Amino acid sequence: MEIIATVVSTCVVEVGRFMCRCIYPKIENVVCFSLNIDNLRKEMEQLTEFRDDIEAKVEVAVREGYKPNPAVIKWIKDVHELEKEWESMQESITAAKSLTYKCCPKCSLRSEVSTQARNIRDQLCRLKEVGENHGSNLVIENYQMKKVEHIPGPSIEGQPAATRNLNELLRLLEDDKVCIIGVWGTGGVGKTTLVKNLNNELLKNVPSSKLSFGVVIWVTVPKPPIDVRKIQEQIASRLNLTVDNEASVESIASKICERLEKETSFLLILDDVWEAINLDYVGVPQPEYPARSKVIITSRFLDVCKQMRTDVEMKVYTLEEDESWQLFAKNVGDIVNLEQIHPLAKEIARECDGLPLAITVVGSSMRGKTKVELWEDALKSLSMSEPHSKVVEDKVYKVIKWSFDSLESQDIELSSEQRRKHVNKKRGDIRSCFLYCSLYPAAIPTDDLIHCWWAEGILGEHDMYEEAYNRGITLIESLKDACLLEANKMHYVKMHDVVRDVAIWIASTFGNEQTFVFQAGIGLTEISCIKISASVKRISFISNEIECLPDCFTKCPKTTSLLLQDNEPLYRIPPEFFLAFPDLRVLNLRGNTSIRALPSSINSLCQLRALILKNCSNLKKLPPVANLHNLQVLDCDNTELRCLPQGMDNLTNLRLLNMTNPRLLTFPRDGNLSRSCLGATSFDEISSLQNLTYLSIRVDNSSCFNRDYTWMTRLKGFLIKVGETSCYAPHIPYNKSKRVIKFYKCEIFSYGELSGMLQFASDLYLDKCMGLRKLISYNTFNGLKLLNIYYCFCSFEPVEGGSGQFDPLPNLEYLVLESVENLKSISAFCQYLGLRFSKLRQLNISYCPSLTCLFNDGGTCSVPKHLEEITVDDCRQLVELFVRCSSSDQATLVNSEIPRVLKLSLYKVPQLGSLGEPQSIWEHLEELTVNGCDGLRKLPLSIQTSENIKIIKGKSAWWSQLEWDDENFKANLEHSYKERQN
């Protein structure tokens, strides 16, 4: 029994132990469920905090240009997955916690949840251990791509102009509307230095998130021809992209594009671009609005910027004199303050003419040189357009010569035969055009330059003056875009001093021996001492103090241009002087010379194409010109010539004649100058010039009456002044495309006697003329688009018989009335002359003392429906702009008849109280200027609420006293208001 009892008890114990082992965990799950879940929750929170910390560190590292460790990225992803699994259990956990502590089938839910929780905890412990093992290895150590790499270069600190440019670039980078920025300017002006400083500025803690790019890529673009693969190599290297050298351009572009698209943003700087680059072909995604990524290009050529579709083109200009001196002194050192060196240093700095590269290189080359002789020699070399050292030649002259070499052209200088064979007949030779500009020491008149180019044959072969002139303008713009010419005042260009020096150096170094003689602007009083080679092609003595030309001048059989303008003391040209230049094509004596007559030897210049005598204010006589049958341009504007020279009818190739002289022009009869008499002859000699297309002359009244003007049909443009001009009369802007006639003090107009001439005019100016109605009202002048009347005395009373059955000026677009007495309204003027104003767009009225309103609404002349711009100045009786008729006879205007005025300017109109009705006239107004209109205290509601208004100019006192229907209206227009100072 004992044995049995022992066996049984042993079995019972073992069974009990077995059951405990099976049941205990389940009991534990049931009894300790809540405690275990709470502990797991805390551990999960700790793990997610650990993950967030690592994730933040990785993000910072990526922004700094590091590539994250893939194992770390996987770990972060695994923690996110575990967190999702944990969150998906929350409903089951809540349900399991709600069960009562008793044995039932539902207790199995707690057991199931506890098992899931235990699995999560196992994963949690593993991930925690892996995460801790990563330590600082969050990024790949051998892969580092910094956001911005420092680029060595000179600092612009302390340079105001460059600092302003840098700030402007930073502003443009923050502008979401700007995607591609073009920085352009002449070689050596500091474009590369500017963008290098911009790059390095982005290394700093920039204040704006918009200046924090994912990566900034610098590419130095190779010189033409463009090698796209070399550009791709620089971009791929910067992005740490491994590319196969044997791969195609398209394949590499695809990889670059894929890599850049992964960046939050990028800034690509393409430095020194000579030809437009297709960004798509390189693999650079085109930045789009709103632009986080940007592209900056630097180029010497504005046209390259435009071809690359830049949103903004920012030109970098040369330095002002004070800043130039500061930069020069900085590079030279303290020796510039030495008493003997200081004035020489100042002169050398001026020779650099504000070009930073020249200032830096020349200044550095003079550093430490204390001998005055070295400074004097350097100044002499620079003033002679020669590089005074090899360093200056290599680093300044050759840098600018790159721009010259980039110009599409033929050889620098060609013989006449070579020119005919090789110069493109339509395109011309832009390099020779550039070199020709170096003959001028200062500002260059655009017209003169084009006339000289054309006469020299370097514009290409153009039979039509208009074609030649247009081509000249195109080449000038191309040279300006290449920063080889600069805009000056209106109708002038200029060449930078250093660029001119380089041009002269190119001509003398790479062209034929002594191609040019350039002795301009150096104070010469005589030229007999100047050694001139017989092979010289062009001679320039512009802007000197030459009094007399030598009797015996070196024979120059190859010279084609002789430029003598702006020699004020020059009073005499020897009789035989021009015999020394048998092949001369250009003779320019323009401006400020004292010459009274030209010698007869000028008639020997059979090859002469351009004779420019403009502004020779003492010139009273021209010799016979019958042998100048190749002459194309004769410019005698603003001289004392009163007669056309003998032999004019032989000038069969003449395209342009300009003789709008202060005094009246008369015509010699039968070639006899002594028989010329004021108004005795007509335009017969001029009309016989079959190739003449542009004419500018002044004649007397009687020369114009009862003539046949059909020959004027072949004129492309003309300016004919009839009568002497008042010094107070408004200036006529000369435009070669216009056909302008101006009458001065013409008082005896019979019916239609001038209609023949006026039929060909586009612009008519009347200065102190009477008989206005007789001149205009009895014919239809379809070509007239502008009518300008100055100082006119008419009654403007209603005319018997009404306003006529037709509109004399049906295509009139511009009307200018100044100092017109007795004029009470434009409507009265309209009715007096029988005008309809069916196409009038611009109205300008000034100094009309009787004017009380502009238009009366209704009748035959209401507000012109195409009127866009109104200017009223000093009309002190003007009370209203538009007067409405009484309701009984008022004509109702439909919307299509109401003008859409875009610009309104009011000056000195103190009686004007309002802009008048209908208010819809002002709905489209974009610009409003008010000055001296104290009675105008309230703007129409259509202006107050306008969304079209862009600019409102006026004195601050006027603006502050304006009355508003709602103060919000004023607030909405504050951004448009600009204070007018005077």
Stockholm file with secondary structure:
# STOCKHOLM 1.0

chainA/1-982         MEIIATVVSTCVVEVGRFMCRCIYPKIENVVCFSLNIDNLRKEMEQLTEFRDDIEAKVEVAVREGYKPNPAVIKWIKDVHELEKEWESMQESITAAKSLTYKCCPKCSLRSEVSTQARNIRDQLCRLKEVGENHGSNLVIENYQMKKVEHIPGPSIEGQPAATRNLNELLRLLEDDKVCIIGVWGTGGVGKTTLVKNLNNELLKNVPSSKLSFGVVIWVTVPKPPIDVRKIQEQIASRLNLTVDNEASVESIASKICERLEKETSFLLILDDVWEAINLDYVGVPQPEYPARSKVIITSRFLDVCKQMRTDVEMKVYTLEEDESWQLFAKNVGDIVNLEQIHPLAKEIARECDGLPLAITVVGSSMRGKTKVELWEDALKSLSMSEPHSKVVEDKVYKVIKWSFDSLESQDIELSSEQRRKHVNKKRGDIRSCFLYCSLYPAAIPTDDLIHCWWAEGILGEHDMYEEAYNRGITLIESLKDACLLEANKMHYVKMHDVVRDVAIWIASTFGNEQTFVFQAGIGLTEISCIKISASVKRISFISNEIECLPDCFTKCPKTTSLLLQDNEPLYRIPPEFFLAFPDLRVLNLRGNTSIRALPSSINSLCQLRALILKNCSNLKKLPPVANLHNLQVLDCDNTELRCLPQGMDNLTNLRLLNMTNPRLLTFPRDGNLSRSCLGATSFDEISSLQNLTYLSIRVDNSSCFNRDYTWMTRLKGFLIKVGETSCYAPHIPYNKSKRVIKFYKCEIFSYGELSGMLQFASDLYLDKCMGLRKLISYNTFNGLKLLNIYYCFCSFEPVEGGSGQFDPLPNLEYLVLESVENLKSISAFCQYLGLRFSKLRQLNISYCPSLTCLFNDGGTCSVPKHLEEITVDDCRQLVELFVRCSSSDQATLVNSEIPRVLKLSLYKVPQLGSLGEPQSIWEHLEELTVNGCDGLRKLPLSIQTSENIKIIKGKSAWWSQLEWDDENFKANLEHSYKERQN
#=GR chainA/1-982 SS CHHHHHHHHHHHHHHHHHHHHHHHHHHHHHHSHHHHHHHHHHHHHHHHHHHHHHHHHHHHHHHTTEEECHHHHHHHHHHHHHHHHHHHTHHHHHHHHTSCSSCSTTHHHHHHHHHHHHHHHHHHHHHHHHHHHHTTTTEEEEEECCSSCCCCCCCCTTCHHHHHHHHHHHHHHHCTTCCEEEEECSTTSSHHHHHHHHHHHTTSCCSSGGGCCSEEEEEECCSSSCCHHHHHHHHHHHTTCCCCTTSCHHHHHHHHHHHHHTSSCEEEEEESCCSCCCHHHHTCCCCCSSCSSEEEEEESCHHHHHHTTCSEEEECCCCCHHHHHHHHHHHHCGGGGSTTTHHHHHHHHHHTTTCHHHHHHHHHHTTTCCCHHHHHHHHHHHHTTCCSSHHHIIIIIHHHHHHHHHSCCSCSSCCHHHHHHHSCTTTCCHHHHHHHHTTCSSCEEHHHHHHHHHHHTTTCCCSSHHHHHHHHHHHHHHHHHTTSSEECSTTEEECCHHHHHHHHHHHHHHSSTTCEEECCSSCCSCCTTSCCCTTCCEEECCSSCCCBCCSSCCCCTTCCEEECCSCTTCCBCCTTGGGGCTTCCEEECCSSCCCCBCCGGGGGCTTCCEEECTTCTTCCBCCCCTTCTTCCEEECTTSCCCBCCTTGGGCTTCCEEEECCSSCBBCCBTTBGGGCCTTSSCSHHHHTCTTCCEEEEEECGGGGTTCCCGGGGGCSEEEEEESCCCTTSCCCCCCTTCEEEEEESCCCCCTTTTHHHHTTCSEEEEESCCCHHHHHTTSCCTTCCEEEEEEEECCCCCCTTTTCSSCSCTTCCEEEEEEEETCCCHHHHHHHHTCCCTTCCEEEEESCTTCCCSEESSTTSCCCTTCCEEEEESCTTCCCSEECCCTTTCCCCCGGGSCCCCEEEEESCTTCCCCCSCGGGGTTCCEEEEESCTTCCBCCHHHHTCSSCCEEEECHHHHHHCBCSCHHHHHHHGGGEEECCC
#=GC SS_cons         CHHHHHHHHHHHHHHHHHHHHHHHHHHHHHHSHHHHHHHHHHHHHHHHHHHHHHHHHHHHHHHTTEEECHHHHHHHHHHHHHHHHHHHTHHHHHHHHTSCSSCSTTHHHHHHHHHHHHHHHHHHHHHHHHHHHHTTTTEEEEEECCSSCCCCCCCCTTCHHHHHHHHHHHHHHHCTTCCEEEEECSTTSSHHHHHHHHHHHTTSCCSSGGGCCSEEEEEECCSSSCCHHHHHHHHHHHTTCCCCTTSCHHHHHHHHHHHHHTSSCEEEEEESCCSCCCHHHHTCCCCCSSCSSEEEEEESCHHHHHHTTCSEEEECCCCCHHHHHHHHHHHHCGGGGSTTTHHHHHHHHHHTTTCHHHHHHHHHHTTTCCCHHHHHHHHHHHHTTCCSSHHHIIIIIHHHHHHHHHSCCSCSSCCHHHHHHHSCTTTCCHHHHHHHHTTCSSCEEHHHHHHHHHHHTTTCCCSSHHHHHHHHHHHHHHHHHTTSSEECSTTEEECCHHHHHHHHHHHHHHSSTTCEEECCSSCCSCCTTSCCCTTCCEEECCSSCCCBCCSSCCCCTTCCEEECCSCTTCCBCCTTGGGGCTTCCEEECCSSCCCCBCCGGGGGCTTCCEEECTTCTTCCBCCCCTTCTTCCEEECTTSCCCBCCTTGGGCTTCCEEEECCSSCBBCCBTTBGGGCCTTSSCSHHHHTCTTCCEEEEEECGGGGTTCCCGGGGGCSEEEEEESCCCTTSCCCCCCTTCEEEEEESCCCCCTTTTHHHHTTCSEEEEESCCCHHHHHTTSCCTTCCEEEEEEEECCCCCCTTTTCSSCSCTTCCEEEEEEEETCCCHHHHHHHHTCCCTTCCEEEEESCTTCCCSEESSTTSCCCTTCCEEEEESCTTCCCSEECCCTTTCCCCCGGGSCCCCEEEEESCTTCCCCCSCGGGGTTCCEEEEESCTTCCBCCHHHHTCSSCCEEEECHHHHHHCBCSCHHHHHHHGGGEEECCC
//
